[in-house]
Amino acid sequence: MTDSADSPSFRLAYVPGVTPAKWVRIWAERLPDTPLGLLQVTPAEASDVLREGAADAALVRLPVDRTVFSAIPLYTETTVVVVPRDHVITAAEEVTVADLADEVVLHPLDDVLGWEQPPGEAAFERPATTEDAIELVAANIGVLVVPQSLARLHHRKDLTYRTVVDAPRSDIALAWPEEATTELVEDFIGIVRGRTVNSTRGRAQQAPAAERKGERERRKPQAGGGAGKNTAGGARGRGPGAKGGGAKGGAAKGGGGRRGTGGGKPRRRS
């Protein structure tokens, strides 16, 4: 049996609405010998999955416990209200929280927006999941405010959505246990941050890169010294009575053009 240390893999968890496909594709191109496994989890499960070591890192919704996890914010989602296609809200391109005051606003138990006080009128009962809430919207029971990615995830032909400009928004981040910042985690950090292929190999390759940069810096004075020899002639050529000198050859210029006047002086002395 092959030892796991000889066949490393990277396990990435992600919450609904997040689409890691682009980063997974880049990983496969850059680290073809290191499989990347995906694990979809609910927002409530993400922290436990990381603590238990079932995943090396996770694409999560903030906040996370910063005493345990490191996290890199990636982007902030637009918040939308999901409504039936014939709802009066669809007359506008954008709405505000105040526009929802007279609506029954569904507040599922897995809500990720963290409302201090949800807008509108409360439903008789909170749906267990966002998916359940979508079904209730389709049945004209109420409307639902969610991150745009969740509205797209649960898309239905009979529903649509509009941006809620002043609602709380959801931040997506890459998180991992602070004490388990492995080289593969560093590799994935480089990918989500858009580093080039030469700088995504984590800390193990950052030091050689720094050394190469230092070597280039050390070479600069040598190159400059070579250039100095060329300019030195120009400096001497610019001395008193020698304006025609320089890197391009003062003699050539002295024989004609504006600097030919320097060649006229000997004829006056003869």
C-alpha positions as a LaTeX table, in Angstrom:
\begin{tabular}{lrrr}
\hline
Residue & $x$ (\AA) & $y$ (\AA) & $z$ (\AA) \\
\hline
Met1 & 0.00 & 0.00 & 0.00 \\
Thr2 & 1.34 & 3.44 & $-0.91$ \\
Asp3 & 2.03 & 5.71 & 2.03 \\
Ser4 & $-0.12$ & 8.87 & 2.10 \\
Ala5 & 2.99 & 10.99 & 2.55 \\
Asp6 & 4.22 & 9.70 & $-0.84$ \\
Ser7 & 0.84 & 10.52 & $-2.47$ \\
Pro8 & $-0.27$ & 13.88 & $-1.08$ \\
Ser9 & $-3.71$ & 15.26 & $-1.76$ \\
Phe10 & $-5.53$ & 18.47 & $-0.93$ \\
Arg11 & $-9.07$ & 18.49 & 0.46 \\
Leu12 & $-11.17$ & 21.60 & $-0.07$ \\
Ala13 & $-14.56$ & 22.13 & 1.55 \\
Tyr14 & $-16.99$ & 24.75 & 0.25 \\
Val15 & $-20.37$ & 26.10 & 1.22 \\
Pro16 & $-23.43$ & 26.33 & $-1.07$ \\
Gly17 & $-23.29$ & 29.22 & $-3.51$ \\
Val18 & $-19.51$ & 29.19 & $-3.82$ \\
Thr19 & $-18.19$ & 27.84 & $-7.14$ \\
Pro20 & $-14.55$ & 26.73 & $-6.82$ \\
Ala21 & $-14.34$ & 25.37 & $-10.39$ \\
Lys22 & $-11.92$ & 28.04 & $-11.68$ \\
Trp23 & $-9.46$ & 27.52 & $-8.83$ \\
Val24 & $-9.75$ & 23.74 & $-9.09$ \\
Arg25 & $-8.90$ & 23.93 & $-12.79$ \\
Ile26 & $-5.81$ & 26.06 & $-12.11$ \\
Trp27 & $-4.76$ & 23.62 & $-9.38$ \\
Ala28 & $-5.00$ & 20.71 & $-11.82$ \\
Glu29 & $-2.84$ & 22.59 & $-14.33$ \\
Arg30 & $-0.15$ & 23.54 & $-11.83$ \\
Leu31 & $-0.12$ & 20.52 & $-9.53$ \\
Pro32 & $-1.24$ & 17.62 & $-11.72$ \\
Asp33 & 0.34 & 15.06 & $-9.39$ \\
Thr34 & $-1.59$ & 16.28 & $-6.34$ \\
Pro35 & $-5.31$ & 15.43 & $-6.45$ \\
Leu36 & $-7.75$ & 18.02 & $-5.13$ \\
Gly37 & $-10.85$ & 16.60 & $-3.46$ \\
Leu38 & $-14.02$ & 18.67 & $-3.01$ \\
Leu39 & $-16.40$ & 18.45 & $-0.08$ \\
Gln40 & $-19.64$ & 20.47 & 0.00 \\
Val41 & $-20.72$ & 21.43 & 3.52 \\
Thr42 & $-23.32$ & 23.69 & 5.08 \\
Pro43 & $-22.12$ & 26.98 & 6.59 \\
Ala44 & $-22.72$ & 25.51 & 10.06 \\
Glu45 & $-20.60$ & 22.44 & 9.29 \\
Ala46 & $-17.60$ & 24.24 & 7.80 \\
Ser47 & $-15.79$ & 25.04 & 11.05 \\
Asp48 & $-16.20$ & 21.50 & 12.42 \\
Val49 & $-14.93$ & 19.98 & 9.18 \\
Leu50 & $-11.74$ & 22.05 & 9.45 \\
Arg51 & $-11.27$ & 21.39 & 13.17 \\
Glu52 & $-11.64$ & 17.65 & 12.68 \\
Gly53 & $-9.16$ & 17.59 & 9.81 \\
Ala54 & $-11.69$ & 16.38 & 7.25 \\
Ala55 & $-10.58$ & 19.24 & 4.97 \\
Asp56 & $-7.33$ & 21.16 & 4.64 \\
Ala57 & $-9.07$ & 24.44 & 3.81 \\
Ala58 & $-12.57$ & 25.68 & 3.10 \\
Leu59 & $-14.34$ & 28.38 & 1.11 \\
Val60 & $-16.66$ & 29.75 & 3.79 \\
Arg61 & $-18.92$ & 32.64 & 4.65 \\
Leu62 & $-17.53$ & 35.02 & 7.24 \\
Pro63 & $-17.31$ & 35.36 & 10.16 \\
Val64 & $-15.11$ & 32.52 & 11.39 \\
Asp65 & $-13.35$ & 32.08 & 14.74 \\
Arg66 & $-10.09$ & 34.00 & 14.21 \\
Thr67 & $-8.58$ & 32.51 & 17.36 \\
Val68 & $-8.57$ & 29.14 & 15.59 \\
Phe69 & $-8.65$ & 29.86 & 11.86 \\
Ser70 & $-6.72$ & 32.00 & 9.44 \\
Ala71 & $-8.90$ & 33.54 & 6.75 \\
Ile72 & $-8.36$ & 35.49 & 3.54 \\
Pro73 & $-11.43$ & 37.46 & 2.36 \\
Leu74 & $-12.01$ & 36.87 & $-1.35$ \\
Tyr75 & $-15.13$ & 38.80 & $-2.35$ \\
Thr76 & $-18.42$ & 40.22 & $-1.09$ \\
Glu77 & $-21.71$ & 39.08 & $-2.56$ \\
Thr78 & $-24.63$ & 41.21 & $-3.69$ \\
Thr79 & $-27.81$ & 40.63 & $-1.67$ \\
Val80 & $-31.09$ & 40.08 & $-3.51$ \\
Val81 & $-34.76$ & 39.46 & $-2.76$ \\
Val82 & $-36.30$ & 36.43 & $-4.46$ \\
Val83 & $-39.91$ & 36.94 & $-5.58$ \\
Pro84 & $-42.44$ & 35.45 & $-8.04$ \\
Arg85 & $-42.04$ & 36.79 & $-11.57$ \\
Asp86 & $-45.35$ & 38.68 & $-11.41$ \\
His87 & $-44.58$ & 40.35 & $-8.07$ \\
Val88 & $-44.86$ & 44.15 & $-7.84$ \\
Ile89 & $-41.18$ & 44.36 & $-6.75$ \\
Thr90 & $-40.09$ & 43.32 & $-10.25$ \\
Ala91 & $-41.14$ & 46.75 & $-11.55$ \\
Ala92 & $-37.89$ & 48.17 & $-10.11$ \\
Glu93 & $-34.30$ & 47.19 & $-10.84$ \\
Glu94 & $-33.25$ & 47.74 & $-7.21$ \\
Val95 & $-35.10$ & 47.95 & $-3.91$ \\
Thr96 & $-34.35$ & 48.90 & $-0.33$ \\
Val97 & $-35.08$ & 47.15 & 2.95 \\
Ala98 & $-37.85$ & 49.68 & 3.52 \\
Asp99 & $-39.55$ & 48.48 & 0.34 \\
Leu100 & $-40.00$ & 45.08 & 2.03 \\
Ala101 & $-41.82$ & 46.48 & 5.07 \\
Asp102 & $-45.23$ & 45.18 & 3.99 \\
Glu103 & $-43.95$ & 41.82 & 2.72 \\
Val104 & $-43.82$ & 38.51 & 4.57 \\
Val105 & $-40.06$ & 37.95 & 4.55 \\
Leu106 & $-39.01$ & 34.34 & 5.08 \\
His107 & $-36.09$ & 33.83 & 7.47 \\
Pro108 & $-34.74$ & 30.26 & 7.14 \\
Leu109 & $-32.81$ & 28.63 & 9.98 \\
Asp110 & $-29.71$ & 28.43 & 7.77 \\
Asp111 & $-29.77$ & 32.18 & 7.00 \\
Val112 & $-26.27$ & 33.50 & 6.26 \\
Leu113 & $-26.89$ & 37.26 & 6.34 \\
Gly114 & $-26.90$ & 37.62 & 10.11 \\
Trp115 & $-29.76$ & 40.08 & 10.40 \\
Glu116 & $-30.04$ & 41.98 & 13.67 \\
Gln117 & $-33.69$ & 42.38 & 12.78 \\
Pro118 & $-35.03$ & 40.81 & 9.56 \\
Pro119 & $-37.16$ & 43.20 & 7.48 \\
Gly120 & $-40.85$ & 42.93 & 6.77 \\
Glu121 & $-43.38$ & 40.76 & 8.53 \\
Ala122 & $-42.26$ & 37.48 & 10.03 \\
Ala123 & $-43.70$ & 34.27 & 8.64 \\
Phe124 & $-45.72$ & 32.02 & 10.93 \\
Glu125 & $-42.83$ & 29.55 & 11.01 \\
Arg126 & $-39.18$ & 29.71 & 9.98 \\
Pro127 & $-38.28$ & 27.34 & 7.11 \\
Ala128 & $-35.56$ & 24.82 & 7.96 \\
Thr129 & $-33.42$ & 25.61 & 4.91 \\
Thr130 & $-33.01$ & 28.16 & 2.14 \\
Glu131 & $-34.20$ & 25.54 & $-0.32$ \\
Asp132 & $-37.42$ & 25.13 & 1.67 \\
Ala133 & $-37.86$ & 28.90 & 1.72 \\
Ile134 & $-37.55$ & 29.02 & $-2.07$ \\
Glu135 & $-40.44$ & 26.58 & $-2.33$ \\
Leu136 & $-42.54$ & 28.84 & $-0.12$ \\
Val137 & $-41.73$ & 31.86 & $-2.30$ \\
Ala138 & $-42.93$ & 29.89 & $-5.32$ \\
Ala139 & $-46.16$ & 29.17 & $-3.43$ \\
Asn140 & $-46.64$ & 32.93 & $-2.81$ \\
Ile141 & $-46.17$ & 32.55 & 0.95 \\
Gly142 & $-43.55$ & 35.28 & 1.17 \\
Val143 & $-40.29$ & 36.63 & $-0.25$ \\
Leu144 & $-36.72$ & 35.67 & 0.58 \\
Val145 & $-33.57$ & 37.81 & 0.98 \\
Val146 & $-30.35$ & 35.93 & 0.25 \\
Pro147 & $-26.88$ & 36.33 & $-1.32$ \\
Gln148 & $-27.17$ & 36.38 & $-5.11$ \\
Ser149 & $-25.26$ & 33.08 & $-5.48$ \\
Leu150 & $-27.94$ & 31.26 & $-3.48$ \\
Ala151 & $-30.69$ & 32.79 & $-5.61$ \\
Arg152 & $-28.88$ & 31.44 & $-8.66$ \\
Leu153 & $-28.23$ & 28.07 & $-7.03$ \\
His154 & $-31.96$ & 27.58 & $-6.37$ \\
His155 & $-33.11$ & 29.15 & $-9.64$ \\
Arg156 & $-36.65$ & 28.42 & $-10.80$ \\
Lys157 & $-38.36$ & 29.61 & $-13.98$ \\
Asp158 & $-41.29$ & 31.02 & $-12.02$ \\
Leu159 & $-39.07$ & 33.13 & $-9.72$ \\
Thr160 & $-36.74$ & 36.07 & $-10.19$ \\
Tyr161 & $-34.83$ & 38.45 & $-7.95$ \\
Arg162 & $-33.87$ & 42.10 & $-7.46$ \\
Thr163 & $-30.90$ & 43.69 & $-5.70$ \\
Val164 & $-31.49$ & 44.99 & $-2.17$ \\
Val165 & $-29.06$ & 47.89 & $-2.00$ \\
Asp166 & $-28.93$ & 48.42 & 1.78 \\
Ala167 & $-29.22$ & 44.85 & 3.10 \\
Pro168 & $-26.39$ & 43.04 & 4.92 \\
Arg169 & $-24.01$ & 41.29 & 2.56 \\
Ser170 & $-22.14$ & 38.00 & 2.76 \\
Asp171 & $-18.33$ & 37.85 & 2.59 \\
Ile172 & $-16.67$ & 34.76 & 1.11 \\
Ala173 & $-13.25$ & 33.76 & 2.41 \\
Leu174 & $-10.68$ & 31.00 & 2.28 \\
Ala175 & $-10.18$ & 29.64 & 5.80 \\
Trp176 & $-7.95$ & 26.98 & 7.32 \\
Pro177 & $-6.70$ & 26.01 & 10.82 \\
Glu178 & $-3.96$ & 28.45 & 11.77 \\
Glu179 & $-1.79$ & 25.67 & 13.14 \\
Ala180 & $-2.09$ & 23.67 & 9.91 \\
Thr181 & $-0.72$ & 26.10 & 7.34 \\
Thr182 & 0.83 & 23.46 & 5.13 \\
Glu183 & 2.73 & 23.90 & 1.89 \\
Leu184 & $-0.35$ & 22.76 & $-0.05$ \\
Val185 & $-2.46$ & 25.36 & 1.74 \\
Glu186 & 0.10 & 27.97 & 0.67 \\
Asp187 & $-0.21$ & 26.68 & $-2.90$ \\
Phe188 & $-3.98$ & 27.16 & $-2.86$ \\
Ile189 & $-3.64$ & 30.61 & $-1.28$ \\
Gly190 & $-1.43$ & 31.57 & $-4.21$ \\
Ile191 & $-4.04$ & 30.37 & $-6.67$ \\
Val192 & $-6.99$ & 32.23 & $-5.14$ \\
Arg193 & $-4.86$ & 35.37 & $-4.88$ \\
Gly194 & $-4.01$ & 35.16 & $-8.56$ \\
Arg195 & $-0.27$ & 34.63 & $-8.21$ \\
Thr196 & 1.61 & 33.49 & $-11.28$ \\
Val197 & 2.81 & 29.94 & $-11.71$ \\
Asn198 & 6.32 & 30.93 & $-10.57$ \\
Ser199 & 5.09 & 32.21 & $-7.21$ \\
Thr200 & 2.36 & 29.76 & $-6.19$ \\
Arg201 & 4.47 & 27.02 & $-4.66$ \\
Gly202 & 4.15 & 28.50 & $-1.19$ \\
Arg203 & 6.79 & 29.25 & 1.32 \\
Ala204 & 9.05 & 26.49 & 0.02 \\
Gln205 & 9.65 & 28.44 & $-3.20$ \\
Gln206 & 9.38 & 31.94 & $-1.84$ \\
Ala207 & 12.89 & 31.80 & $-0.37$ \\
Pro208 & 14.59 & 30.74 & $-3.64$ \\
Ala209 & 12.66 & 33.46 & $-5.44$ \\
Ala210 & 13.97 & 36.01 & $-2.93$ \\
Glu211 & 17.48 & 34.67 & $-3.43$ \\
Arg212 & 17.16 & 35.05 & $-7.19$ \\
Lys213 & 15.97 & 38.62 & $-6.74$ \\
Gly214 & 18.95 & 39.34 & $-4.48$ \\
Glu215 & 21.29 & 37.89 & $-7.08$ \\
Arg216 & 19.83 & 40.21 & $-9.72$ \\
Glu217 & 20.31 & 43.16 & $-7.39$ \\
Arg218 & 23.94 & 42.19 & $-6.83$ \\
Arg219 & 24.52 & 42.07 & $-10.57$ \\
Lys220 & 23.20 & 45.57 & $-11.17$ \\
Pro221 & 26.41 & 47.42 & $-10.05$ \\
Gln222 & 28.45 & 45.27 & $-12.47$ \\
Ala223 & 26.19 & 46.18 & $-15.35$ \\
Gly224 & 26.26 & 49.79 & $-14.24$ \\
Gly225 & 30.06 & 49.73 & $-14.15$ \\
Gly226 & 30.15 & 48.68 & $-17.79$ \\
Ala227 & 27.84 & 51.51 & $-18.70$ \\
Gly228 & 29.99 & 53.87 & $-16.69$ \\
Lys229 & 32.93 & 53.26 & $-18.99$ \\
Asn230 & 30.89 & 54.51 & $-21.91$ \\
Thr231 & 29.60 & 57.54 & $-20.07$ \\
Ala232 & 32.99 & 58.32 & $-18.61$ \\
Gly233 & 34.28 & 59.20 & $-22.05$ \\
Gly234 & 31.28 & 61.44 & $-22.44$ \\
Ala235 & 32.02 & 63.12 & $-19.12$ \\
Arg236 & 35.61 & 63.76 & $-20.14$ \\
Gly237 & 34.42 & 64.90 & $-23.55$ \\
Arg238 & 32.20 & 67.49 & $-21.89$ \\
Gly239 & 35.15 & 69.14 & $-20.16$ \\
Pro240 & 36.37 & 72.63 & $-21.08$ \\
Gly241 & 37.35 & 72.95 & $-24.71$ \\
Ala242 & 36.21 & 69.39 & $-25.49$ \\
Lys243 & 32.46 & 69.73 & $-26.06$ \\
Gly244 & 32.64 & 67.70 & $-29.20$ \\
Gly245 & 33.64 & 64.52 & $-27.28$ \\
Gly246 & 31.32 & 61.86 & $-25.91$ \\
Ala247 & 30.11 & 58.31 & $-26.39$ \\
Lys248 & 29.14 & 58.96 & $-29.99$ \\
Gly249 & 32.61 & 60.19 & $-30.94$ \\
Gly250 & 33.54 & 63.85 & $-30.58$ \\
Ala251 & 35.90 & 63.66 & $-33.54$ \\
Ala252 & 33.09 & 62.77 & $-35.89$ \\
Lys253 & 30.94 & 65.59 & $-34.63$ \\
Gly254 & 33.82 & 68.03 & $-34.51$ \\
Gly255 & 34.30 & 67.78 & $-38.24$ \\
Gly256 & 30.93 & 69.21 & $-39.14$ \\
Gly257 & 27.57 & 70.53 & $-37.94$ \\
Arg258 & 27.29 & 72.88 & $-35.01$ \\
Arg259 & 30.42 & 71.55 & $-33.40$ \\
Gly260 & 32.46 & 72.18 & $-36.59$ \\
Thr261 & 33.18 & 75.67 & $-35.19$ \\
Gly262 & 35.64 & 74.01 & $-32.89$ \\
Gly263 & 37.64 & 72.96 & $-35.97$ \\
Gly264 & 37.79 & 76.57 & $-37.30$ \\
Lys265 & 39.95 & 77.92 & $-34.49$ \\
Pro266 & 43.28 & 76.35 & $-35.64$ \\
Arg267 & 42.87 & 78.03 & $-39.05$ \\
Arg268 & 42.69 & 81.44 & $-37.38$ \\
Arg269 & 45.92 & 80.77 & $-35.49$ \\
Ser270 & 47.85 & 79.69 & $-38.63$ \\
\hline
\end{tabular}
